[in-house]
Amino acid sequence: MAPNGFTWPTYGGRPLDFLLKLDLATFAKLDPGLDLPKAGCLLFFYDTETQPWGFQPEDHGCSAVVYIEDIDATLPMVAPSGSHTFRRLGLTFEQIVTLPDAWSPRLDQLSLTAEDRFELNEIHEDSRNIDGQVGGHPSVIQNSMEAECEMASSGLQAGTPEAYQSPEGIQATANAHKWRLLAQVPSIEELDLMWGDSGMIYFWIKEDALQRRDFSQCWLVLQCH
């Protein structure tokens, strides 16, 4: 369902593919660790054809999150020609405890040693959530993503050691703690959703954008094995 006058998001000349609808009233009964709206819904889109990784500024627009506040004033949403459609799968949610990645910027204020972080990483590996998730700490496959989101969304190339060691990269790292996981979507083979090699896509949002309910500022990262 979409509001009257809804414009389907596009990237690289083709419509994005619709992935997921979240009824926000569901999370009013849970605690995702995010200040989500108590009503309405979120629609998630991604370019499942080219699957950009989110490492570079050019990946801007490869995904979209649309907030619909009044779902009573919506119309049936029809996918435009050129977008991929997938079989529907109903979702149920339960409250779980998640742990931060060992190198998450959320832990920087604790002054952990490298040994501490490696021990935490082992604990994190044992508790990894390979399912879909809303809020909480992500199940990281490769590395922490917050600095990457800050850099790429600010117009800076990310994903290389040189990029993070540059003056701009150092500043981006200092702002990395402002990013929060909005949702992670796993590969689902039975729906023909495969992110690289059985990977995961992560939708991130900055704290101030979430407070403004500006979901257009979300950034996507893909990680795989």
N, C-alpha and C positions, 0 to 999 in steps of 0.2 A: 504494500500500500504506500502511496506517495501523495503529497499535497497537490492540489490543482496548480498547474503551471510549473511542475517539477521539471528541471532540466537534467537529463541523464549525463553523468560525468564522462568525459572522454580523455584519452591520452594517446599521443602519437597518431592522431587521425582516426582512431577507432573507439567505439564505446567500451568503457570498462565492464568487467563481468561482475554481476551481483553475487556476493558470497553468503551474506549473513544478515539476519534481522534480529536485534535484541529488544525484547520488551522490557523497558526500564522498570516497570512496576515489579518485575520479578526480583530485582536487586534491592528494592526498598525493604525486602524482608530478610536480606542477607547483608553481609559486610564485606564488600569487595575492596575496601581500603581506598576507595575513590569517592569524591563528592559528586556522584552522578545525579542527574535529575531524577526525581521520584516518579515521573510519568513520561509518556511518549515512547519513542523508540529510536534506535540507531540503526542505520543501514550501512553496511560495509561493502566496498567495491575494490577490485584489484584487476590489473592487467595480467590475467593468468596465461596469456599467450607468450609474451616476451619475458615475464617474471623479472622485472628489475630488482636489484638487490638492496637498493637504498643507500649505497655507498657514496653517491655523487649527486650534486645539485640537479643534474639533468633528470634524475628520477622523480623530481617533484611532479605530482599529478598522476603517478602510476597507480595510486590508490586514492580512495576518498571515503570519508565517514560523514554521513548526512544525519543530522539530528532533526527529527520530526516531533514537534512539541504536542500538537493536537492530532491524535490519531483518529479522532472521530470525524475530522474534516478531510479525509483522504480518499483517494480513488484507487482502483486496482492498478498495479504497476506492470506495464508491458515492456519487456526487454526489446530494445531496438535491434534491427538487423545488424549482424556483424559481431554481436556479443555472444559469449558462450553461456549456455544455461545448464544447470545441474539438477539432478534429482533432489527432491526435498528430503531433509532429515530433521526430525523433531529433536529438540535438545531439552535436557533437564540439568539443573545446577544444584550443587551441594557446596556447603562451606568446607574449605580445606585450609590448612596452614601451609604457607610457602616461605622459603628461605631466600635471602638475597644471594646472588652470585658472589663468589669469593672476592672478585675484583670490582664489585658494584661500588659506584661513588657514594652510595648510601652508607657505606661502611668506613669511608675515609676519616671521619671524625673520631673513630675508635683507635687510630694509630696502631693498627695491627701489623705484626711482622709478616714477612713472607711465609714463614713456617705456619703462622696462624692461618693465613689465607689458604695455604695448601691443605691444611687439616679441614678447614671449612669446606673446601671444594670437594673433599671426599664425602663429607656429610651431605652436601648438596647433590652429589651424584646419586647417592642412595635414596634421596627423596624426590627425585626429578618427576615432575608431572608432564606426561607426554600427551595429555588430552588438551582440549580447548580450555581456555581460562579467561576470566574477566577480572581485571585488577590484580592485586598482589604482586609478587616478584616473578619475573619470567623464568621459564625453564630454558636456560641458555644452552645452546648447542656448541657455539664456537667461542664467543667472547662477549663481554658486556657491551651494550649497544647505546647507552645514553650519550656518550661523547660523540659517537658517530651520528646520532640524530641531531645533536646540536650543530655539528659542523656542516653536514650535508644540507640541512634545512636553512642554514645561514649563508649558503652559497659557496661552501668550501669543500674541496675534495677530501674524502675520508678513506679509511681502509688501509693506509700504509703507515709504517713507523715514522717516516719522514713527515707525513701530514700531522701526526699527533705531536711531534717534537717542534713544529714550527711555532712562532709566537701566537699565531691565530689558533693553532691546535691546542696550545697550552691554555689559552683563555676559554676555549670551548670546553675543555676538560673541567675547568673551574665551574662552569655553568651546567655540567652534566647532571648534577643532582636534582635539577628542576624538572626532569622528565619522569613521567609515570607510565607504566604499562597500562594501556586501555584494554587490550585483548590480544590473545595469541590463538592462532588457528592452525591446527596440525594438518599434516597430509592425511587424506582420507581416501584410500585406494578405491573403495567401492563407489565413491562419487567421482572418480577420475580427478581428484584434487591431489596433485603431487608437487610439492615445492622442492625443486632440485632432487637430491637423493634422500627421499623420505624426511624432508625438513619441516620447518615451521615458519610461518609468517607472524610478525609482531606489529601491532598497531600501537604507537606511542603518542602521548600528548603531553604538552608542557603544563605545569600547574596553573599558570595564569590564564592560559587558553581554556583550560577546563573550568576555571572559575567564571569565565565570560561565556561559557557554553559555546565556544567557538571551535567546533570539531573540524572545521576546514583546515586547521593548523596541525592536524595529525601527521605523523610521519611513519612510513612502513619500512621494516627491515626483514629481509629473508635470510635465514641461516639453514644450513643442511649439513649432513655428515660427510 
